[in-house]
Amino acid sequence: MLGNPNRFSPGQGAFVETTGKRICPSCAGVLPLDAILCKHCGRDLTVPSPTKIVPDGANFAIAIDGEIKLHGLELAKAKRIAAILDEVQKIS
Ligand SMILES: [Zn+2]
């Protein structure tokens, strides 16, 4: 698990890798790299989500389909937006 800890690979499915951890795309809970279920919100992390929370300098950004859409968000705000986008994608 060495290497660049801040790597962001759009093809990685539902996860964001940051400092050796993953961030849940639904609740932004920090999870181990090998987590398959979010221990915070119960999301199945094996199902890829187009919405991701990614590190953006000191803040966070929202990426959809690997493309950064919203920059400079506080984590709490990024979590709320990601959760809303996730719900919308489930419905549509
Ligand atoms: Zn979660």
PDB file of the backbone (N, CA, C, O) and the ligand in Angstrom, with CONECT records:
HET     ZN  A 101       1
ATOM      1  N   MET A   1       0.837  -1.200   0.000  1.00  0.00           N
ATOM      2  CA  MET A   1       0.000   0.000   0.000  1.00  0.00           C
ATOM      3  C   MET A   1       0.874   1.253   0.000  1.00  0.00           C
ATOM      4  O   MET A   1       0.429   2.321   0.421  1.00  0.00           O
ATOM      5  N   LEU A   2       2.088   1.129  -0.459  1.00  0.00           N
ATOM      6  CA  LEU A   2       2.922   2.330  -0.548  1.00  0.00           C
ATOM      7  C   LEU A   2       2.645   3.017  -1.877  1.00  0.00           C
ATOM      8  O   LEU A   2       1.773   2.596  -2.637  1.00  0.00           O
ATOM      9  N   GLY A   3       3.387   4.063  -2.143  1.00  0.00           N
ATOM     10  CA  GLY A   3       3.149   4.794  -3.384  1.00  0.00           C
ATOM     11  C   GLY A   3       2.539   6.130  -3.067  1.00  0.00           C
ATOM     12  O   GLY A   3       2.470   6.533  -1.906  1.00  0.00           O
ATOM     13  N   ASN A   4       2.102   6.812  -4.082  1.00  0.00           N
ATOM     14  CA  ASN A   4       1.536   8.150  -3.904  1.00  0.00           C
ATOM     15  C   ASN A   4       0.225   8.077  -3.144  1.00  0.00           C
ATOM     16  O   ASN A   4      -0.747   7.515  -3.649  1.00  0.00           O
ATOM     17  N   PRO A   5       0.178   8.635  -1.937  1.00  0.00           N
ATOM     18  CA  PRO A   5      -1.043   8.500  -1.131  1.00  0.00           C
ATOM     19  C   PRO A   5      -2.184   9.378  -1.629  1.00  0.00           C
ATOM     20  O   PRO A   5      -3.332   9.166  -1.241  1.00  0.00           O
ATOM     21  N   ASN A   6      -1.900  10.341  -2.464  1.00  0.00           N
ATOM     22  CA  ASN A   6      -2.957  11.251  -2.906  1.00  0.00           C
ATOM     23  C   ASN A   6      -3.412  10.961  -4.329  1.00  0.00           C
ATOM     24  O   ASN A   6      -4.030  11.802  -4.982  1.00  0.00           O
ATOM     25  N   ARG A   7      -3.105   9.781  -4.792  1.00  0.00           N
ATOM     26  CA  ARG A   7      -3.490   9.418  -6.152  1.00  0.00           C
ATOM     27  C   ARG A   7      -5.018   9.415  -6.288  1.00  0.00           C
ATOM     28  O   ARG A   7      -5.727   8.975  -5.383  1.00  0.00           O
ATOM     29  N   PHE A   8      -5.503   9.900  -7.400  1.00  0.00           N
ATOM     30  CA  PHE A   8      -6.944   9.864  -7.674  1.00  0.00           C
ATOM     31  C   PHE A   8      -7.154   9.216  -9.021  1.00  0.00           C
ATOM     32  O   PHE A   8      -6.788   9.778 -10.054  1.00  0.00           O
ATOM     33  N   SER A   9      -7.734   8.050  -9.013  1.00  0.00           N
ATOM     34  CA  SER A   9      -7.962   7.343 -10.264  1.00  0.00           C
ATOM     35  C   SER A   9      -9.449   7.306 -10.551  1.00  0.00           C
ATOM     36  O   SER A   9     -10.199   6.665  -9.815  1.00  0.00           O
ATOM     37  N   PRO A  10      -9.890   7.972 -11.594  1.00  0.00           N
ATOM     38  CA  PRO A  10     -11.319   8.005 -11.891  1.00  0.00           C
ATOM     39  C   PRO A  10     -11.910   6.622 -12.125  1.00  0.00           C
ATOM     40  O   PRO A  10     -13.106   6.420 -11.915  1.00  0.00           O
ATOM     41  N   GLY A  11     -11.095   5.670 -12.554  1.00  0.00           N
ATOM     42  CA  GLY A  11     -11.629   4.353 -12.863  1.00  0.00           C
ATOM     43  C   GLY A  11     -11.809   3.461 -11.655  1.00  0.00           C
ATOM     44  O   GLY A  11     -12.071   2.267 -11.795  1.00  0.00           O
ATOM     45  N   GLN A  12     -11.671   4.024 -10.479  1.00  0.00           N
ATOM     46  CA  GLN A  12     -11.577   3.190  -9.302  1.00  0.00           C
ATOM     47  C   GLN A  12     -12.922   2.806  -8.709  1.00  0.00           C
ATOM     48  O   GLN A  12     -12.956   2.170  -7.656  1.00  0.00           O
ATOM     49  N   GLY A  13     -13.997   3.155  -9.323  1.00  0.00           N
ATOM     50  CA  GLY A  13     -15.286   2.773  -8.783  1.00  0.00           C
ATOM     51  C   GLY A  13     -15.745   3.735  -7.721  1.00  0.00           C
ATOM     52  O   GLY A  13     -15.611   4.950  -7.865  1.00  0.00           O
ATOM     53  N   ALA A  14     -16.293   3.186  -6.644  1.00  0.00           N
ATOM     54  CA  ALA A  14     -16.990   4.023  -5.677  1.00  0.00           C
ATOM     55  C   ALA A  14     -16.050   4.728  -4.715  1.00  0.00           C
ATOM     56  O   ALA A  14     -16.517   5.466  -3.846  1.00  0.00           O
ATOM     57  N   PHE A  15     -14.759   4.533  -4.835  1.00  0.00           N
ATOM     58  CA  PHE A  15     -13.891   5.019  -3.776  1.00  0.00           C
ATOM     59  C   PHE A  15     -13.005   6.164  -4.199  1.00  0.00           C
ATOM     60  O   PHE A  15     -12.726   6.391  -5.376  1.00  0.00           O
ATOM     61  N   VAL A  16     -12.589   6.852  -3.202  1.00  0.00           N
ATOM     62  CA  VAL A  16     -11.515   7.818  -3.357  1.00  0.00           C
ATOM     63  C   VAL A  16     -10.392   7.344  -2.458  1.00  0.00           C
ATOM     64  O   VAL A  16     -10.625   6.941  -1.319  1.00  0.00           O
ATOM     65  N   GLU A  17      -9.200   7.391  -2.961  1.00  0.00           N
ATOM     66  CA  GLU A  17      -8.062   6.997  -2.159  1.00  0.00           C
ATOM     67  C   GLU A  17      -7.377   8.247  -1.652  1.00  0.00           C
ATOM     68  O   GLU A  17      -6.998   9.106  -2.448  1.00  0.00           O
ATOM     69  N   THR A  18      -7.211   8.367  -0.374  1.00  0.00           N
ATOM     70  CA  THR A  18      -6.510   9.524   0.156  1.00  0.00           C
ATOM     71  C   THR A  18      -5.756   9.117   1.408  1.00  0.00           C
ATOM     72  O   THR A  18      -6.339   8.569   2.344  1.00  0.00           O
ATOM     73  N   THR A  19      -4.493   9.379   1.422  1.00  0.00           N
ATOM     74  CA  THR A  19      -3.600   9.013   2.524  1.00  0.00           C
ATOM     75  C   THR A  19      -3.862   7.597   3.028  1.00  0.00           C
ATOM     76  O   THR A  19      -3.980   7.358   4.230  1.00  0.00           O
ATOM     77  N   GLY A  20      -3.949   6.671   2.085  1.00  0.00           N
ATOM     78  CA  GLY A  20      -4.074   5.276   2.454  1.00  0.00           C
ATOM     79  C   GLY A  20      -5.453   4.868   2.917  1.00  0.00           C
ATOM     80  O   GLY A  20      -5.642   3.734   3.355  1.00  0.00           O
ATOM     81  N   LYS A  21      -6.422   5.762   2.832  1.00  0.00           N
ATOM     82  CA  LYS A  21      -7.787   5.431   3.233  1.00  0.00           C
ATOM     83  C   LYS A  21      -8.725   5.697   2.059  1.00  0.00           C
ATOM     84  O   LYS A  21      -8.350   6.323   1.068  1.00  0.00           O
ATOM     85  N   ARG A  22      -9.931   5.213   2.195  1.00  0.00           N
ATOM     86  CA  ARG A  22     -10.952   5.538   1.210  1.00  0.00           C
ATOM     87  C   ARG A  22     -12.015   6.394   1.870  1.00  0.00           C
ATOM     88  O   ARG A  22     -12.241   6.325   3.078  1.00  0.00           O
ATOM     89  N   ILE A  23     -12.654   7.197   1.051  1.00  0.00           N
ATOM     90  CA  ILE A  23     -13.744   8.031   1.555  1.00  0.00           C
ATOM     91  C   ILE A  23     -15.034   7.502   0.949  1.00  0.00           C
ATOM     92  O   ILE A  23     -15.146   7.365  -0.269  1.00  0.00           O
ATOM     93  N   CYS A  24     -16.006   7.206   1.800  1.00  0.00           N
ATOM     94  CA  CYS A  24     -17.293   6.729   1.306  1.00  0.00           C
ATOM     95  C   CYS A  24     -17.930   7.809   0.442  1.00  0.00           C
ATOM     96  O   CYS A  24     -17.992   8.966   0.859  1.00  0.00           O
ATOM     97  N   PRO A  25     -18.412   7.456  -0.766  1.00  0.00           N
ATOM     98  CA  PRO A  25     -19.025   8.456  -1.633  1.00  0.00           C
ATOM     99  C   PRO A  25     -20.375   8.941  -1.117  1.00  0.00           C
ATOM    100  O   PRO A  25     -20.856   9.990  -1.546  1.00  0.00           O
ATOM    101  N   SER A  26     -20.991   8.199  -0.207  1.00  0.00           N
ATOM    102  CA  SER A  26     -22.297   8.608   0.308  1.00  0.00           C
ATOM    103  C   SER A  26     -22.182   9.496   1.534  1.00  0.00           C
ATOM    104  O   SER A  26     -22.823  10.544   1.606  1.00  0.00           O
ATOM    105  N   CYS A  27     -21.364   9.082   2.507  1.00  0.00           N
ATOM    106  CA  CYS A  27     -21.333   9.814   3.765  1.00  0.00           C
ATOM    107  C   CYS A  27     -19.972  10.421   4.042  1.00  0.00           C
ATOM    108  O   CYS A  27     -19.791  11.111   5.046  1.00  0.00           O
ATOM    109  N   ALA A  28     -18.995  10.167   3.146  1.00  0.00           N
ATOM    110  CA  ALA A  28     -17.632  10.689   3.301  1.00  0.00           C
ATOM    111  C   ALA A  28     -16.952  10.166   4.561  1.00  0.00           C
ATOM    112  O   ALA A  28     -15.989  10.760   5.046  1.00  0.00           O
ATOM    113  N   GLY A  29     -17.448   9.066   5.079  1.00  0.00           N
ATOM    114  CA  GLY A  29     -16.752   8.423   6.185  1.00  0.00           C
ATOM    115  C   GLY A  29     -15.422   7.855   5.709  1.00  0.00           C
ATOM    116  O   GLY A  29     -15.312   7.387   4.576  1.00  0.00           O
ATOM    117  N   VAL A  30     -14.433   7.896   6.556  1.00  0.00           N
ATOM    118  CA  VAL A  30     -13.118   7.380   6.194  1.00  0.00           C
ATOM    119  C   VAL A  30     -13.079   5.880   6.473  1.00  0.00           C
ATOM    120  O   VAL A  30     -13.439   5.425   7.559  1.00  0.00           O
ATOM    121  N   LEU A  31     -12.638   5.127   5.478  1.00  0.00           N
ATOM    122  CA  LEU A  31     -12.674   3.676   5.552  1.00  0.00           C
ATOM    123  C   LEU A  31     -11.331   3.088   5.163  1.00  0.00           C
ATOM    124  O   LEU A  31     -10.556   3.727   4.451  1.00  0.00           O
ATOM    125  N   PRO A  32     -11.045   1.870   5.626  1.00  0.00           N
ATOM    126  CA  PRO A  32      -9.835   1.211   5.153  1.00  0.00           C
ATOM    127  C   PRO A  32      -9.917   0.924   3.661  1.00  0.00           C
ATOM    128  O   PRO A  32     -11.005   0.858   3.089  1.00  0.00           O
ATOM    129  N   LEU A  33      -8.751   0.753   3.036  1.00  0.00           N
ATOM    130  CA  LEU A  33      -8.718   0.566   1.581  1.00  0.00           C
ATOM    131  C   LEU A  33      -9.478  -0.678   1.142  1.00  0.00           C
ATOM    132  O   LEU A  33     -10.010  -0.714   0.033  1.00  0.00           O
ATOM    133  N   ASP A  34      -9.538  -1.681   1.982  1.00  0.00           N
ATOM    134  CA  ASP A  34     -10.159  -2.937   1.557  1.00  0.00           C
ATOM    135  C   ASP A  34     -11.625  -3.038   1.975  1.00  0.00           C
ATOM    136  O   ASP A  34     -12.222  -4.110   1.869  1.00  0.00           O
ATOM    137  N   ALA A  35     -12.212  -1.940   2.447  1.00  0.00           N
ATOM    138  CA  ALA A  35     -13.611  -1.981   2.880  1.00  0.00           C
ATOM    139  C   ALA A  35     -14.516  -2.262   1.681  1.00  0.00           C
ATOM    140  O   ALA A  35     -14.323  -1.706   0.600  1.00  0.00           O
ATOM    141  N   ILE A  36     -15.502  -3.129   1.885  1.00  0.00           N
ATOM    142  CA  ILE A  36     -16.472  -3.369   0.813  1.00  0.00           C
ATOM    143  C   ILE A  36     -17.853  -2.867   1.206  1.00  0.00           C
ATOM    144  O   ILE A  36     -18.758  -2.787   0.375  1.00  0.00           O
ATOM    145  N   LEU A  37     -18.004  -2.529   2.487  1.00  0.00           N
ATOM    146  CA  LEU A  37     -19.262  -1.987   2.988  1.00  0.00           C
ATOM    147  C   LEU A  37     -18.911  -0.826   3.905  1.00  0.00           C
ATOM    148  O   LEU A  37     -18.026  -0.950   4.752  1.00  0.00           O
ATOM    149  N   CYS A  38     -19.592   0.296   3.747  1.00  0.00           N
ATOM    150  CA  CYS A  38     -19.305   1.436   4.609  1.00  0.00           C
ATOM    151  C   CYS A  38     -19.812   1.143   6.019  1.00  0.00           C
ATOM    152  O   CYS A  38     -20.981   0.811   6.209  1.00  0.00           O
ATOM    153  N   LYS A  39     -18.919   1.269   7.009  1.00  0.00           N
ATOM    154  CA  LYS A  39     -19.335   0.994   8.383  1.00  0.00           C
ATOM    155  C   LYS A  39     -20.140   2.151   8.955  1.00  0.00           C
ATOM    156  O   LYS A  39     -20.753   2.014  10.014  1.00  0.00           O
ATOM    157  N   HIS A  40     -20.145   3.287   8.269  1.00  0.00           N
ATOM    158  CA  HIS A  40     -20.865   4.465   8.766  1.00  0.00           C
ATOM    159  C   HIS A  40     -22.308   4.497   8.263  1.00  0.00           C
ATOM    160  O   HIS A  40     -23.232   4.736   9.040  1.00  0.00           O
ATOM    161  N   CYS A  41     -22.503   4.256   6.959  1.00  0.00           N
ATOM    162  CA  CYS A  41     -23.853   4.386   6.399  1.00  0.00           C
ATOM    163  C   CYS A  41     -24.336   3.095   5.754  1.00  0.00           C
ATOM    164  O   CYS A  41     -25.484   3.017   5.318  1.00  0.00           O
ATOM    165  N   GLY A  42     -23.470   2.071   5.686  1.00  0.00           N
ATOM    166  CA  GLY A  42     -23.899   0.794   5.151  1.00  0.00           C
ATOM    167  C   GLY A  42     -23.903   0.702   3.642  1.00  0.00           C
ATOM    168  O   GLY A  42     -24.411  -0.273   3.088  1.00  0.00           O
ATOM    169  N   ARG A  43     -23.350   1.688   2.963  1.00  0.00           N
ATOM    170  CA  ARG A  43     -23.327   1.658   1.515  1.00  0.00           C
ATOM    171  C   ARG A  43     -22.468   0.491   1.007  1.00  0.00           C
ATOM    172  O   ARG A  43     -21.387   0.228   1.533  1.00  0.00           O
ATOM    173  N   ASP A  44     -22.962  -0.191  -0.006  1.00  0.00           N
ATOM    174  CA  ASP A  44     -22.197  -1.243  -0.664  1.00  0.00           C
ATOM    175  C   ASP A  44     -21.146  -0.591  -1.557  1.00  0.00           C
ATOM    176  O   ASP A  44     -21.471  -0.006  -2.590  1.00  0.00           O
ATOM    177  N   LEU A  45     -19.897  -0.698  -1.151  1.00  0.00           N
ATOM    178  CA  LEU A  45     -18.834   0.012  -1.863  1.00  0.00           C
ATOM    179  C   LEU A  45     -18.352  -0.723  -3.100  1.00  0.00           C
ATOM    180  O   LEU A  45     -17.488  -0.227  -3.823  1.00  0.00           O
ATOM    181  N   THR A  46     -18.906  -1.903  -3.348  1.00  0.00           N
ATOM    182  CA  THR A  46     -18.530  -2.604  -4.572  1.00  0.00           C
ATOM    183  C   THR A  46     -19.340  -2.089  -5.765  1.00  0.00           C
ATOM    184  O   THR A  46     -19.013  -2.379  -6.916  1.00  0.00           O
ATOM    185  N   VAL A  47     -20.399  -1.324  -5.480  1.00  0.00           N
ATOM    186  CA  VAL A  47     -21.191  -0.740  -6.557  1.00  0.00           C
ATOM    187  C   VAL A  47     -20.596   0.621  -6.905  1.00  0.00           C
ATOM    188  O   VAL A  47     -20.579   1.520  -6.065  1.00  0.00           O
ATOM    189  N   PRO A  48     -20.114   0.779  -8.118  1.00  0.00           N
ATOM    190  CA  PRO A  48     -19.491   2.042  -8.475  1.00  0.00           C
ATOM    191  C   PRO A  48     -20.507   3.175  -8.483  1.00  0.00           C
ATOM    192  O   PRO A  48     -21.646   3.012  -8.920  1.00  0.00           O
ATOM    193  N   SER A  49     -20.066   4.319  -7.992  1.00  0.00           N
ATOM    194  CA  SER A  49     -20.918   5.498  -8.031  1.00  0.00           C
ATOM    195  C   SER A  49     -20.240   6.549  -8.889  1.00  0.00           C
ATOM    196  O   SER A  49     -19.032   6.750  -8.769  1.00  0.00           O
ATOM    197  N   PRO A  50     -20.980   7.220  -9.745  1.00  0.00           N
ATOM    198  CA  PRO A  50     -20.358   8.281 -10.537  1.00  0.00           C
ATOM    199  C   PRO A  50     -20.016   9.512  -9.702  1.00  0.00           C
ATOM    200  O   PRO A  50     -19.235  10.361 -10.132  1.00  0.00           O
ATOM    201  N   THR A  51     -20.599   9.606  -8.512  1.00  0.00           N
ATOM    202  CA  THR A  51     -20.355  10.769  -7.661  1.00  0.00           C
ATOM    203  C   THR A  51     -19.274  10.439  -6.643  1.00  0.00           C
ATOM    204  O   THR A  51     -19.363   9.434  -5.937  1.00  0.00           O
ATOM    205  N   LYS A  52     -18.265  11.277  -6.570  1.00  0.00           N
ATOM    206  CA  LYS A  52     -17.183  11.027  -5.620  1.00  0.00           C
ATOM    207  C   LYS A  52     -16.802  12.316  -4.911  1.00  0.00           C
ATOM    208  O   LYS A  52     -16.877  13.410  -5.469  1.00  0.00           O
ATOM    209  N   ILE A  53     -16.388  12.143  -3.653  1.00  0.00           N
ATOM    210  CA  ILE A  53     -15.777  13.244  -2.928  1.00  0.00           C
ATOM    211  C   ILE A  53     -14.271  13.064  -3.036  1.00  0.00           C
ATOM    212  O   ILE A  53     -13.735  12.017  -2.672  1.00  0.00           O
ATOM    213  N   VAL A  54     -13.600  14.074  -3.532  1.00  0.00           N
ATOM    214  CA  VAL A  54     -12.153  13.963  -3.715  1.00  0.00           C
ATOM    215  C   VAL A  54     -11.465  15.100  -2.973  1.00  0.00           C
ATOM    216  O   VAL A  54     -12.030  16.185  -2.837  1.00  0.00           O
ATOM    217  N   PRO A  55     -10.245  14.857  -2.492  1.00  0.00           N
ATOM    218  CA  PRO A  55      -9.492  15.932  -1.835  1.00  0.00           C
ATOM    219  C   PRO A  55      -9.212  17.053  -2.827  1.00  0.00           C
ATOM    220  O   PRO A  55      -8.867  16.795  -3.980  1.00  0.00           O
ATOM    221  N   ASP A  56      -9.357  18.286  -2.383  1.00  0.00           N
ATOM    222  CA  ASP A  56      -9.133  19.451  -3.246  1.00  0.00           C
ATOM    223  C   ASP A  56      -8.375  20.479  -2.416  1.00  0.00           C
ATOM    224  O   ASP A  56      -8.970  21.375  -1.816  1.00  0.00           O
ATOM    225  N   GLY A  57      -7.065  20.338  -2.391  1.00  0.00           N
ATOM    226  CA  GLY A  57      -6.262  21.211  -1.543  1.00  0.00           C
ATOM    227  C   GLY A  57      -6.633  20.995  -0.088  1.00  0.00           C
ATOM    228  O   GLY A  57      -6.634  19.863   0.395  1.00  0.00           O
ATOM    229  N   ALA A  58      -6.945  22.068   0.606  1.00  0.00           N
ATOM    230  CA  ALA A  58      -7.321  21.955   2.016  1.00  0.00           C
ATOM    231  C   ALA A  58      -8.785  21.553   2.159  1.00  0.00           C
ATOM    232  O   ALA A  58      -9.238  21.195   3.247  1.00  0.00           O
ATOM    233  N   ASN A  59      -9.533  21.619   1.031  1.00  0.00           N
ATOM    234  CA  ASN A  59     -10.956  21.323   1.068  1.00  0.00           C
ATOM    235  C   ASN A  59     -11.263  20.060   0.271  1.00  0.00           C
ATOM    236  O   ASN A  59     -10.392  19.216   0.057  1.00  0.00           O
ATOM    237  N   PHE A  60     -12.492  19.948  -0.157  1.00  0.00           N
ATOM    238  CA  PHE A  60     -12.920  18.793  -0.925  1.00  0.00           C
ATOM    239  C   PHE A  60     -13.662  19.252  -2.166  1.00  0.00           C
ATOM    240  O   PHE A  60     -14.169  20.372  -2.233  1.00  0.00           O
ATOM    241  N   ALA A  61     -13.713  18.364  -3.142  1.00  0.00           N
ATOM    242  CA  ALA A  61     -14.418  18.649  -4.376  1.00  0.00           C
ATOM    243  C   ALA A  61     -15.348  17.489  -4.692  1.00  0.00           C
ATOM    244  O   ALA A  61     -15.146  16.371  -4.218  1.00  0.00           O
ATOM    245  N   ILE A  62     -16.371  17.766  -5.498  1.00  0.00           N
ATOM    246  CA  ILE A  62     -17.278  16.727  -5.968  1.00  0.00           C
ATOM    247  C   ILE A  62     -16.921  16.407  -7.419  1.00  0.00           C
ATOM    248  O   ILE A  62     -16.851  17.298  -8.266  1.00  0.00           O
ATOM    249  N   ALA A  63     -16.701  15.144  -7.684  1.00  0.00           N
ATOM    250  CA  ALA A  63     -16.440  14.699  -9.050  1.00  0.00           C
ATOM    251  C   ALA A  63     -17.585  13.810  -9.505  1.00  0.00           C
ATOM    252  O   ALA A  63     -18.055  12.951  -8.759  1.00  0.00           O
ATOM    253  N   ILE A  64     -18.027  14.027 -10.732  1.00  0.00           N
ATOM    254  CA  ILE A  64     -19.051  13.180 -11.321  1.00  0.00           C
ATOM    255  C   ILE A  64     -18.468  12.559 -12.577  1.00  0.00           C
ATOM    256  O   ILE A  64     -17.981  13.264 -13.460  1.00  0.00           O
ATOM    257  N   ASP A  65     -18.518  11.235 -12.654  1.00  0.00           N
ATOM    258  CA  ASP A  65     -17.902  10.500 -13.759  1.00  0.00           C
ATOM    259  C   ASP A  65     -16.449  10.905 -13.956  1.00  0.00           C
ATOM    260  O   ASP A  65     -15.981  11.046 -15.086  1.00  0.00           O
ATOM    261  N   GLY A  66     -15.740  11.090 -12.851  1.00  0.00           N
ATOM    262  CA  GLY A  66     -14.314  11.387 -12.923  1.00  0.00           C
ATOM    263  C   GLY A  66     -13.989  12.833 -13.251  1.00  0.00           C
ATOM    264  O   GLY A  66     -12.818  13.195 -13.364  1.00  0.00           O
ATOM    265  N   GLU A  67     -15.011  13.665 -13.404  1.00  0.00           N
ATOM    266  CA  GLU A  67     -14.781  15.073 -13.746  1.00  0.00           C
ATOM    267  C   GLU A  67     -15.153  15.946 -12.551  1.00  0.00           C
ATOM    268  O   GLU A  67     -16.257  15.845 -12.016  1.00  0.00           O
ATOM    269  N   ILE A  68     -14.228  16.797 -12.144  1.00  0.00           N
ATOM    270  CA  ILE A  68     -14.483  17.661 -10.991  1.00  0.00           C
ATOM    271  C   ILE A  68     -15.534  18.702 -11.371  1.00  0.00           C
ATOM    272  O   ILE A  68     -15.378  19.438 -12.345  1.00  0.00           O
ATOM    273  N   LYS A  69     -16.614  18.748 -10.578  1.00  0.00           N
ATOM    274  CA  LYS A  69     -17.694  19.682 -10.880  1.00  0.00           C
ATOM    275  C   LYS A  69     -17.748  20.839  -9.885  1.00  0.00           C
ATOM    276  O   LYS A  69     -18.068  21.967 -10.258  1.00  0.00           O
ATOM    277  N   LEU A  70     -17.438  20.560  -8.632  1.00  0.00           N
ATOM    278  CA  LEU A  70     -17.547  21.579  -7.589  1.00  0.00           C
ATOM    279  C   LEU A  70     -16.269  21.570  -6.769  1.00  0.00           C
ATOM    280  O   LEU A  70     -15.844  20.528  -6.270  1.00  0.00           O
ATOM    281  N   HIS A  71     -15.666  22.731  -6.636  1.00  0.00           N
ATOM    282  CA  HIS A  71     -14.397  22.844  -5.921  1.00  0.00           C
ATOM    283  C   HIS A  71     -14.589  23.516  -4.574  1.00  0.00           C
ATOM    284  O   HIS A  71     -15.606  24.158  -4.311  1.00  0.00           O
ATOM    285  N   GLY A  72     -13.577  23.347  -3.724  1.00  0.00           N
ATOM    286  CA  GLY A  72     -13.438  24.168  -2.520  1.00  0.00           C
ATOM    287  C   GLY A  72     -14.564  24.012  -1.515  1.00  0.00           C
ATOM    288  O   GLY A  72     -14.976  24.986  -0.885  1.00  0.00           O
ATOM    289  N   LEU A  73     -15.067  22.789  -1.360  1.00  0.00           N
ATOM    290  CA  LEU A  73     -16.167  22.569  -0.419  1.00  0.00           C
ATOM    291  C   LEU A  73     -15.623  22.115   0.925  1.00  0.00           C
ATOM    292  O   LEU A  73     -14.634  21.384   0.994  1.00  0.00           O
ATOM    293  N   GLU A  74     -16.271  22.551   1.980  1.00  0.00           N
ATOM    294  CA  GLU A  74     -15.984  21.955   3.280  1.00  0.00           C
ATOM    295  C   GLU A  74     -16.503  20.525   3.261  1.00  0.00           C
ATOM    296  O   GLU A  74     -17.431  20.198   2.521  1.00  0.00           O
ATOM    297  N   LEU A  75     -15.897  19.686   4.079  1.00  0.00           N
ATOM    298  CA  LEU A  75     -16.276  18.266   4.044  1.00  0.00           C
ATOM    299  C   LEU A  75     -17.762  18.070   4.327  1.00  0.00           C
ATOM    300  O   LEU A  75     -18.420  17.262   3.672  1.00  0.00           O
ATOM    301  N   ALA A  76     -18.287  18.805   5.296  1.00  0.00           N
ATOM    302  CA  ALA A  76     -19.708  18.640   5.639  1.00  0.00           C
ATOM    303  C   ALA A  76     -20.598  18.976   4.447  1.00  0.00           C
ATOM    304  O   ALA A  76     -21.599  18.306   4.193  1.00  0.00           O
ATOM    305  N   LYS A  77     -20.219  20.020   3.723  1.00  0.00           N
ATOM    306  CA  LYS A  77     -21.004  20.430   2.560  1.00  0.00           C
ATOM    307  C   LYS A  77     -20.856  19.408   1.431  1.00  0.00           C
ATOM    308  O   LYS A  77     -21.831  19.041   0.776  1.00  0.00           O
ATOM    309  N   ALA A  78     -19.629  18.962   1.220  1.00  0.00           N
ATOM    310  CA  ALA A  78     -19.374  17.965   0.179  1.00  0.00           C
ATOM    311  C   ALA A  78     -20.169  16.688   0.452  1.00  0.00           C
ATOM    312  O   ALA A  78     -20.708  16.076  -0.470  1.00  0.00           O
ATOM    313  N   LYS A  79     -20.236  16.293   1.718  1.00  0.00           N
ATOM    314  CA  LYS A  79     -20.994  15.099   2.097  1.00  0.00           C
ATOM    315  C   LYS A  79     -22.465  15.257   1.730  1.00  0.00           C
ATOM    316  O   LYS A  79     -23.076  14.350   1.165  1.00  0.00           O
ATOM    317  N   ARG A  80     -23.026  16.420   2.058  1.00  0.00           N
ATOM    318  CA  ARG A  80     -24.456  16.631   1.806  1.00  0.00           C
ATOM    319  C   ARG A  80     -24.739  16.610   0.315  1.00  0.00           C
ATOM    320  O   ARG A  80     -25.707  15.996  -0.133  1.00  0.00           O
ATOM    321  N   ILE A  81     -23.881  17.288  -0.457  1.00  0.00           N
ATOM    322  CA  ILE A  81     -24.094  17.350  -1.902  1.00  0.00           C
ATOM    323  C   ILE A  81     -23.943  15.962  -2.523  1.00  0.00           C
ATOM    324  O   ILE A  81     -24.744  15.565  -3.369  1.00  0.00           O
ATOM    325  N   ALA A  82     -22.913  15.228  -2.100  1.00  0.00           N
ATOM    326  CA  ALA A  82     -22.685  13.895  -2.653  1.00  0.00           C
ATOM    327  C   ALA A  82     -23.860  12.977  -2.338  1.00  0.00           C
ATOM    328  O   ALA A  82     -24.272  12.174  -3.175  1.00  0.00           O
ATOM    329  N   ALA A  83     -24.395  13.099  -1.129  1.00  0.00           N
ATOM    330  CA  ALA A  83     -25.532  12.251  -0.744  1.00  0.00           C
ATOM    331  C   ALA A  83     -26.745  12.565  -1.602  1.00  0.00           C
ATOM    332  O   ALA A  83     -27.471  11.660  -2.014  1.00  0.00           O
ATOM    333  N   ILE A  84     -26.966  13.847  -1.872  1.00  0.00           N
ATOM    334  CA  ILE A  84     -28.104  14.256  -2.699  1.00  0.00           C
ATOM    335  C   ILE A  84     -27.913  13.742  -4.129  1.00  0.00           C
ATOM    336  O   ILE A  84     -28.834  13.176  -4.718  1.00  0.00           O
ATOM    337  N   LEU A  85     -26.724  13.941  -4.676  1.00  0.00           N
ATOM    338  CA  LEU A  85     -26.460  13.491  -6.044  1.00  0.00           C
ATOM    339  C   LEU A  85     -26.599  11.975  -6.164  1.00  0.00           C
ATOM    340  O   LEU A  85     -27.086  11.455  -7.168  1.00  0.00           O
ATOM    341  N   ASP A  86     -26.163  11.290  -5.125  1.00  0.00           N
ATOM    342  CA  ASP A  86     -26.268   9.841  -5.110  1.00  0.00           C
ATOM    343  C   ASP A  86     -27.728   9.402  -5.160  1.00  0.00           C
ATOM    344  O   ASP A  86     -28.085   8.483  -5.897  1.00  0.00           O
ATOM    345  N   GLU A  87     -28.564  10.066  -4.373  1.00  0.00           N
ATOM    346  CA  GLU A  87     -29.995   9.741  -4.355  1.00  0.00           C
ATOM    347  C   GLU A  87     -30.605   9.997  -5.733  1.00  0.00           C
ATOM    348  O   GLU A  87     -31.377   9.184  -6.242  1.00  0.00           O
ATOM    349  N   VAL A  88     -30.253  11.126  -6.322  1.00  0.00           N
ATOM    350  CA  VAL A  88     -30.797  11.485  -7.642  1.00  0.00           C
ATOM    351  C   VAL A  88     -30.413  10.410  -8.657  1.00  0.00           C
ATOM    352  O   VAL A  88     -31.224  10.032  -9.502  1.00  0.00           O
ATOM    353  N   GLN A  89     -29.174   9.919  -8.573  1.00  0.00           N
ATOM    354  CA  GLN A  89     -28.743   8.929  -9.545  1.00  0.00           C
ATOM    355  C   GLN A  89     -29.426   7.584  -9.332  1.00  0.00           C
ATOM    356  O   GLN A  89     -29.618   6.823 -10.279  1.00  0.00           O
ATOM    357  N   LYS A  90     -29.788   7.296  -8.099  1.00  0.00           N
ATOM    358  CA  LYS A  90     -30.516   6.059  -7.829  1.00  0.00           C
ATOM    359  C   LYS A  90     -31.908   6.106  -8.448  1.00  0.00           C
ATOM    360  O   LYS A  90     -32.422   5.106  -8.949  1.00  0.00           O
ATOM    361  N   ILE A  91     -32.503   7.297  -8.399  1.00  0.00           N
ATOM    362  CA  ILE A  91     -33.865   7.465  -8.899  1.00  0.00           C
ATOM    363  C   ILE A  91     -33.874   7.488 -10.412  1.00  0.00           C
ATOM    364  O   ILE A  91     -34.729   6.864 -11.040  1.00  0.00           O
ATOM    365  N   SER A  92     -32.931   8.203 -11.003  1.00  0.00           N
ATOM    366  CA  SER A  92     -32.957   8.380 -12.454  1.00  0.00           C
ATOM    367  C   SER A  92     -32.428   7.157 -13.195  1.00  0.00           C
ATOM    368  O   SER A  92     -32.385   7.151 -14.425  1.00  0.00           O
TER     369      SER A  92
HETATM  370 ZN    ZN A 101     -20.849   5.770   4.103  1.00  0.00          ZN2+
END
